């Protein structure tokens, strides 16, 4: 099953606002985004 999300948009989000987890939010991984933000990208664990 191919995603309807743009790979270019995902890449740009990853490069420019990666610290917020915006790329994961864009592709629909909401639970991962919450954990990502609460743990400062895994550094807070």
Secondary structure, DSSP 8 states (H G I E B T S, - for coil): ---SS-HHHHHHHHHHHGGGTHHHHHTT-HHHHHHHHHTTTTTT-
